[in-house]
Amino acid sequence: MAPPSRGATSAWVVERPGPITSAPLRLVERRTAEPGPYELLVRVRTCGVCRTDLHLAEGDLTPRKPQCTPGHEVVGEVVAAGPAVQDFRLGDRVGAAWLAGTCGQCHYCRTGRENLCPSSRYTGWDIDGGFAEHLVVDARFAYRLPEGWNDEEAAPLLCAGIIGYRALQRADLPPGGRLGIYGFGASAHLTAQLAIARGADVHVVTRSPTAQRLALELGAASAGAGAPPEPLDAAILFAPAGHLVPVALSALDRGGTLAIAGIHLSAIPPLDYARHLFQERTVRSVTANTREDGARTSPRQRGCDPPSG
């Protein structure tokens, strides 16, 4: 596909990381990028806002490129593609998620753990993301979006949905088990619905009365600011609050697992072995996602064959 004629495109960039009240983002005009051999040029139609974007803007995560454009819940339309792209066409609706690329050669990539690749790159952190009119996406990491969801419905699934799914898998919730969810934002409310659909009893811990009401409307067994009413088989911490790690561990039954789903977490207080970890309680982190996680969250089609060598 021949690229369209190039012009200027608008994008928000992290000018100077700091509190949101200090306006760390600035709107700029820059030349529309050219897609490489395995890349797509995508016109952005919708981009969701993730907590990670807030971490980047406020400096909790250091930008990995100058004036980086955040945004990794991107739904857009293909307007050009490199010569190696075979399966995407002009006008196709595609999604771009957090994982933007890996080396494909390391031990982790070869064993199905590409999310741990030391050379992994991320949309809106290592490369410019979707808070812009256009972005460039590696076609091998783009998602073909199914019909039936509008752009606004599909966008959050590209991060909140994918990470929620991975966090639930990492939590090792047994069939019909008791799951605790700490924090109830975008990813948490999607994860709760998935767990409930699988037959779990879900207990939500959040200080927000609005979030508590939503959790109960979605079918949670309980929702409140205090401890869950029964021991938990598994728990997921979505809030970036390290002080909740011992709180969640204390609520676990014997053999329970706590999955920590955020990319950023404040300091964790000291843990007491007998109270928090003994009797085979487990703590796990959740790191990014694999394309397989995305495939299980939403059907997708890889855009081209991998490069040789």
Residue pairs with C-beta under 8 A, 6 or more apart in sequence:
1 80
1 81
1 85
1 89
1 90
2 80
3 34
3 35
3 41
3 79
3 80
4 79
4 80
6 31
6 32
6 34
7 31
7 32
8 29
8 30
8 31
8 32
9 29
9 30
9 31
9 32
9 132
9 133
9 134
10 27
10 28
10 29
10 132
10 133
11 27
11 28
11 29
11 30
11 69
11 128
11 131
11 132
11 133
12 25
12 26
12 27
12 28
12 69
12 70
12 71
12 131
12 132
13 25
13 26
13 28
13 67
13 68
13 69
14 24
14 25
14 56
14 57
14 63
14 67
14 68
14 69
14 70
15 24
15 25
15 26
15 67
16 22
16 24
17 24
17 56
17 57
17 58
17 59
17 62
17 63
18 24
18 58
18 59
19 58
20 54
20 57
20 58
24 57
24 58
24 59
25 57
25 70
25 131
28 67
32 41
32 134
33 41
33 128
33 134
33 135
33 136
34 41
35 41
35 80
35 81
35 82
35 136
36 82
36 136
37 82
37 83
37 84
37 85
37 307
38 82
38 84
38 85
38 138
38 139
38 140
38 303
38 304
38 307
39 81
39 82
39 85
39 136
39 137
39 138
39 139
40 78
40 80
40 81
40 82
40 85
40 88
40 94
40 136
40 137
40 138
40 139
40 142
40 303
41 78
41 79
41 80
41 81
41 134
41 135
41 136
42 74
42 76
42 77
42 78
42 79
42 94
42 96
42 134
42 135
42 136
42 137
42 142
43 76
43 77
43 79
43 133
43 134
44 74
44 75
44 76
44 130
44 132
44 133
44 134
44 135
45 75
45 76
45 77
45 93
45 151
46 74
46 75
46 76
46 151
46 152
46 154
46 155
47 71
47 73
47 74
47 75
47 129
47 130
47 131
47 155
48 71
48 73
48 155
48 156
48 158
48 159
48 160
48 186
49 71
49 73
50 72
50 73
50 98
50 159
50 160
50 186
51 185
51 186
51 240
51 262
52 61
52 70
52 72
52 98
52 124
52 125
52 159
52 263
52 264
53 70
53 71
53 72
53 124
53 129
53 131
54 60
55 61
55 240
55 263
55 264
56 63
56 68
56 70
56 124
56 125
57 70
60 264
61 125
61 263
61 264
63 125
64 125
64 126
65 126
65 127
65 128
68 124
68 125
68 128
68 129
69 124
69 128
69 129
69 130
69 131
69 132
69 135
70 124
70 125
70 129
70 130
70 131
71 123
71 124
71 129
71 130
71 131
71 132
71 135
72 96
72 97
72 98
72 100
72 122
72 123
72 124
72 125
72 129
72 130
72 158
72 159
73 97
73 130
73 155
73 156
73 158
73 159
73 160
74 95
74 96
74 97
74 123
74 129
74 130
74 135
74 137
74 155
74 158
75 93
75 94
75 95
75 145
75 151
75 154
75 155
75 158
76 93
76 94
76 95
76 96
76 130
76 135
77 91
77 92
77 93
77 94
78 88
78 89
78 90
78 91
78 92
78 94
79 90
79 134
80 90
81 88
81 90
81 139
81 303
82 139
84 304
84 305
84 307
85 139
85 303
85 304
86 303
86 304
86 305
87 139
87 144
87 301
87 302
87 303
87 304
88 94
88 139
88 142
88 144
88 303
88 304
92 144
93 144
93 145
93 151
94 137
94 142
94 143
94 144
94 145
94 303
95 142
95 143
95 144
95 145
95 154
95 155
95 157
95 158
95 298
95 300
96 123
96 129
96 130
96 135
96 137
96 141
96 142
96 143
96 158
97 123
97 141
97 143
97 158
97 159
97 162
97 289
97 294
98 122
98 123
98 124
98 158
98 159
98 162
98 163
98 288
98 289
99 114
99 115
99 120
99 122
99 123
99 141
99 288
99 289
99 290
99 291
99 294
100 121
100 122
100 123
100 126
100 127
100 137
100 138
100 141
101 120
101 121
101 127
101 138
101 140
101 141
102 109
102 114
102 117
102 119
102 120
102 121
103 109
103 117
103 118
103 119
103 120
104 114
104 306
106 117
106 118
106 119
108 114
108 115
108 116
108 117
108 118
109 117
112 290
112 292
113 290
114 120
114 290
114 291
115 287
115 288
115 289
115 290
115 293
116 287
120 288
121 127
122 288
123 129
123 130
123 135
123 137
124 130
124 131
127 136
128 135
128 136
129 135
139 302
139 303
139 304
140 302
140 303
140 304
140 306
141 291
142 300
142 303
143 158
143 294
143 298
143 300
143 301
144 299
144 300
144 301
145 154
145 298
145 300
146 298
146 299
149 157
154 298
156 186
156 190
157 190
157 297
157 298
158 294
158 298
159 187
160 185
160 186
160 187
160 190
161 187
161 190
161 297
161 298
162 289
162 293
162 294
162 297
163 187
163 261
163 286
163 289
164 187
164 188
164 190
164 191
164 194
164 261
165 191
165 194
165 293
165 296
165 297
166 286
166 289
166 290
166 293
167 187
167 191
167 236
167 238
167 259
167 261
167 286
168 179
168 191
168 194
168 195
168 236
168 259
169 293
170 257
170 259
170 284
170 286
171 179
171 234
171 235
171 236
171 257
171 258
171 259
171 284
172 234
172 257
172 282
173 179
173 195
173 198
173 200
173 233
173 234
174 233
174 234
175 198
175 199
176 199
176 200
176 201
177 200
177 201
177 233
177 234
178 200
178 201
178 203
178 228
178 230
178 231
178 232
178 233
178 234
178 253
179 195
179 200
179 201
179 202
179 203
179 232
179 233
179 234
179 235
179 236
180 202
180 203
180 204
180 205
180 228
180 232
180 234
180 235
180 236
180 248
180 251
180 252
181 188
181 191
181 192
181 202
181 203
181 204
181 205
181 215
181 235
181 236
181 238
182 205
182 206
182 235
182 236
182 237
182 238
182 239
182 244
182 247
182 248
183 205
183 206
183 237
183 238
183 239
183 241
184 192
184 204
184 206
184 208
184 211
184 212
184 214
184 215
184 223
184 238
185 211
185 238
187 238
187 261
188 204
188 236
188 238
189 211
189 214
189 215
189 218
191 236
191 238
192 202
192 204
192 215
192 218
192 219
192 220
193 218
193 219
195 202
196 202
196 218
196 219
196 220
201 221
201 230
202 215
202 219
202 220
202 221
203 220
203 221
203 222
203 223
203 228
203 229
203 230
203 232
204 211
204 212
204 215
204 220
204 222
204 223
204 224
205 223
205 224
205 225
205 226
205 227
205 228
206 212
206 215
206 223
206 224
206 225
207 225
211 223
212 223
212 224
212 225
213 223
215 223
216 223
221 229
222 228
222 229
227 247
227 250
227 251
228 251
231 251
231 252
231 253
231 256
232 251
232 252
232 253
232 256
233 252
233 253
233 255
233 256
233 257
234 252
234 256
234 257
234 258
234 259
235 248
235 249
235 251
235 252
235 256
235 257
235 258
235 259
236 258
236 259
236 260
236 261
237 244
237 245
237 248
237 258
237 259
237 260
237 261
237 262
238 261
238 262
239 262
240 262
240 264
240 265
240 266
241 265
241 266
242 265
242 266
242 267
242 268
242 269
243 266
243 268
243 269
245 258
245 260
245 265
245 268
245 269
245 271
245 283
246 268
246 269
246 271
246 272
246 275
246 276
248 258
249 258
249 271
249 275
249 276
249 277
249 281
249 283
250 275
250 276
252 258
252 281
254 279
254 280
254 281
255 279
255 280
255 281
256 281
256 282
257 281
257 282
257 283
257 284
258 281
258 282
258 283
258 284
259 284
259 285
259 286
260 283
260 284
260 285
260 286
261 286
262 286
263 288
271 277
277 283
291 300
291 302
294 300
